[in-house]
Amino acid sequence: MPAGDAGPEDPDEAVERAGMLLAAGRPEAAVSLLSAALAAHPGRPWLWGQLGAALLAADRMDAALAAASRCVRLAPDDEWGHRVTSAALSRLGRHAEAADAARTAVRLAPRCWQPHARLAQALCAAAAPAGGDLAEARDEAGRAVELAPEEPEAHRTVGLVALVRQDWTQADAAYREVLALRPDDAAARSDLAMVDLNVHSARMVGRVGSAATGFSDALAVDPELAAATEGLAASAQVALIRCLSWPLLLGACHLVALHPDVATQMVPGVTVAAVLVAAVHVLRWRALPGPVRSFAVRLPRTDSDVRSLLIVLVAGWLALGVVPSAYLLGSHRVAFGAAVVSVAVPLLMLLHLSE
């Protein structure tokens, strides 16, 4: 019988096969299999809990909550139903109820790592939009790792809490631990890259090239990973803006150097600095993975904010280069060459980006 058709009469076999289907990324087939098994065994709470998990994977939240609630009614002292209920409530945005359900699961199975991890995740979901206290979430995630240090998902929960708390060092360590335990984990690669990108967002520094490479590597493992696709686009945007913004700052320096009250000896120095910085950024651009550069090249056509930024930058280069040089051409001929460079270097970079 093909997997996903009418389910077997043995409920244990149904659960096993459903788990294999979920691992293979076929949640709807798992739902069909478990629904068929439940038609023959409607009083099995574990089947209802597994159906709830399959419905979660299929993004059918209301149905998942109903199945998990049925599991809880049939086996109120089993943590499994409460844990699936918590996950469904979190996805529905009912964060306080999700945390309560997870706390019940922890109370019922304090020596099991999964309820602690679920509670930490529920608390993160509740705190992320409101900026709430995450001390309990951090403690619960740490408890999950204490109970199961060999479980990648426990370390992933520590990384999630650290990301929400903006503890980049701990997040980096947690996701590296996930990869040490499961090297082919695309989501962990994407999460680690997100740490690099968030460091940039918080401190205006960071390893944007490393982030872009991480997102690209994650997509190489799982081309359907939405978080990696979004992260790759974001890192490409940051890389593009970095490459194009520095010449504008140097153009401002050129404007100062071209002022009549400033010694003309400064002009060659500023020109050399502009060329060196442009060269460094070209090399950094070439070091980025091909998919990142492809994203960046497409951004001006698909992102209105980036398109507006490019217009402003080009206008700025023209204002800082052509206008002062034309004004000063009669008395500062050397300024003309410097101003040409202040315009030509950024424009050449734009041409280079479009290769």
N, C-alpha and C positions, 0 to 999 in steps of 0.2 A: 504493500500500500504506500503510495507516495506521501512524503512528509507534508503535513498541512491539510490532508484530506480528513475524512471522518476519523475521529480519535479512537484509540484502542480502549477496550473495556477496562484494562488494568490501570487504575489511577496513578500508580507509581511510575509505570511506563510512560504515561501521558506527561507527567511532570518532567521526567528525564528527557523525553524528546522535545518538549517545549523549551527546556533550557538550552538544548542544542540549537533549536531554531532561533532563539533570542541571540545566542552567541554568533550565529551566522547573519544577523541583521535582518531577520524575517519575523518581525513581531506579529504581523497580521496572521501569518500561518500558525504561529504559536497560539494566538487568540482562538482561531478556529479549532485547533486541536483540543485545547482545554475546555472550550465551550461544549464540544462533543462529549468529552469525558464527564463533564459536570451534568450533562443530560442523564447520564447513567448513574452518577454518584453525587447528587446535589448536596449531600450532607457532609462532604469532606472539606473541612476548613482549609487544609493546605492547598487544595485545588483552587479554592476561591482566592487565596492569597497569591498563588502563582498567576492566576488570571489577572489579578490587579496589577502585578508587575509587568505582565505582557501588555496590558492596555496602557500602562505608563509609557512603555517603550514605543507604543503606536501613537502616542500623543492624544489619547482619548481619555482626558482627565476625569470627566464626570462619571464615565463608566468604570474607570479604575477605582474611584472613590467608592462607588456602589459595591464593587466586588470586594474591596478591602473591608468595607463595613460589614458585609455578609460574613467574611472570615472572622471578624472580631465578635460578632454575635454568636457564632458557632463555637469559638474557642477564645473567650475573653482573657484567659490567662496565658495565651501564647503571644509572645512579643512580635511575631512575624506580621500578623494582621495590623497591629498598631503601627509598625514601622512602615508598611506599605500605605496605610492611611495617612501617615505624616507626609510621605513623599507626594502623594496626590494633593493633599491640602496645600503644600508649599507651591506646587505647580499652578494651583488655582489662585494663589495670592492670599490664602487664608493663613498667614504666618503664625499668629498666636495659637490657633488651633493645631497647627502642624507641630509647634514646639511642645504643646501639651501632650499630643499623641506620642511624640518621641520620648518624652519624659516617662510616660507610662511604659513604653517598651524598655527603657533603661531600668526602671524599677522591677520589671518582670524578669529581666535577664541582665543583671549587672556585670556578669563575667563574660558577656558576649560583646565583641567589639563593634558589630554593626549598629546596634541601637545608639551607642555613644557617637559614632560617626554621623548617624542620621540626625541626632539632636544638634550636633555642631553645625551641620548643613542647614537645618531649619533655623537656627539662631542667626546664622550668616544671612540667610534670605530675609529674615525679619529686620536685621540691623542695617543691611546694605542701603536701602532707600532712606532710612531714618537716621543713620549714623549712631545707632545704639551701642551699648556697652557689649563688647565681645569677649570679656574675660571668661564667661562661662563656656562660650564656644571654643575658645582656646584650650580650656581645661578638658573639655569633653573630647576634642580631637586628640589631645595628648594622651588621654586615657585609652582611646582606641588603638593608638600605636603601642602603648605599653602592653595591651592585651594581645595584639597581633602584629609584632614588628615585621613579620614576613609578608604582610598583606599590602600590596600596592595601594589599594583604595583607602586604607587607613592613612597612609602618608599623603595621598592626594587631598584628603580632608584637611590635614594640617596645612597644606599649601593653599587651599581655598580660604581658610580662616586668615592665614597670613596675608593673602592678597587683599582681602577686605580690610584688614587692619593696616595695610600698607607697610607691612614688615617685610621688605624685599629680601633681606638676607635669609630669613627663615623660609620664605616662599621658595627662594632659589634652592635651598638645601632640601626642602621637602620634595620638590619635583625632580630633583636629581636622584633622590632616593627611589622615587617611583621608577625612573628609567633604569636605575641599577637593578631593580627587581624585575622589570619588564622592559627590555631595551626597545621593543618594537611598538611601544605605546605612543600612538600618534597624538592623543589628547595631552599626554604629559609633555611632549615636545612643544606643542602649541602653548600649553600653560607656562612652560619655562620661558618661551619667547615672549609671552605676555608680561612676564616679570621684567624683562629687559625693556620692553616698550613702556611699561608703567613707570619705571625708574626715570625714563626720559620725560614723561609727562609731569612727574612730580618735581624733578630737579633741573629740568632743561638740559640734562646731560644724559648719559646712558649709552648702552650698547645697541644702537638702532640697527647696525649692520648684522650683529649677532641675532637680534630679534627677527629680522627679515629672513635670515638663513634658517632659523628654527621653524618659522611658519612654513617656509618652503619645504623643509625636510618632513614636517608633519603632513603636508599635502601629498608628498611623494609616497607616504605610507597609506594615507587615507584621503583620496581626492575629494571625498564628499564631506569632509570635516568643516562645518560652517564657521566655527570659531577661528580656525586657521586661515580660511579665506578672508574673513573680515580683518584679522590681524595682519595678514600680508598686505592688504590694501592700506591699512593704517600706517604700517611701517614704511611702505613705499611713499606715502604722502609725506611722512616726516623726513625721509631721505631726500625727496625732491625739494622740499622747502629748505632743508639745510644747504643743499648744493647751490640753491639760487639766492639765498638770503645773505650769505657772507659777502659776495661781491658788492651788494648794495651798501654794506657797512664800509667797505673799502672805497666805494665811490664817494661816500661822505668824507672820508679822509682826503680823497683827491680834491674835493671841493675846498677843503681847508688849505691844502697845499697850493691850490691855484689862486688863492686870495693875494692881492697885490702887497699886503703887508707881511706876507710870509715869504721866507727866503725860497727862491726857486730851486735851491739845492735839495729841498725836500721832495720835489716832484719825482726825480728818478727813484728815490727810495720807496715812495708810495707805489710807484708803478711796479717795481720789482716785487713788493709785497703782494700786490694784486695778482701778479702772474703766479707767484709761488702758492698762494692760497687756492687759486683756481686749479692749479696742477694737482694739489693735494686732494681737492674734492673730486676731480676727474678720476684720479686713481681709486678713491674710495667708492665712487660710483661704479667703476668697472669691476670692483671686487664683490659687488652685490650679486646674488643669484639672478639668472636670467629672468625668472618669473617676477622678481621684484622690479626690475627695470621695465618690464612690459607693463606692469600695473602702473608704474609712475608715468610712463609715456602716455597711457590712456587717461590718466586722471584729469588733465586739462579739458578733455572732451566730455568726461562723465561727471565731474565734480565742479559745480559752479563756484565754490569757495576757492578751489585751487586756480580755476580760470581767472577769477578776479585778482588773486594774488599775483599771477603772472603779468596781468595787465598793469598792475601797480608797480611791480618791479621793473618792467621794461620802461614804463613812463619815468620812473625814478632814475634809471640809468641814462635815459636821454636827457633828463633835466640836469643831472649831475655831470654829464660828460659833454654833450653837444652845446648846450646853451652857454655854460661858462667859457668853453673853448672859443666859441664864436665871439663872445663879448671881449675876451682877452687876447684874441689873435693878433691884433695890431701891436701890442706891447709885450706880449709874452709868447713868442713863437714856440718855445719849448713846451708851453702848456698845451698847445694843440695836440702834439704827439701823445702826451700823457692822457689827455681827455679822450683821444681816439682809443687808447688802450682800455680806459675805464668803461667804454661802451663795447669795444670789440670782444674783450675777454668774456663778459657775461653772455653776449650773443653767441659767441663760439660755443660756450657751454650749452646753451639752449639747443644749438644745432647738434652738438654731440649727444645730448639726451634723446634726440629724436632718431638716432641711428638704429 
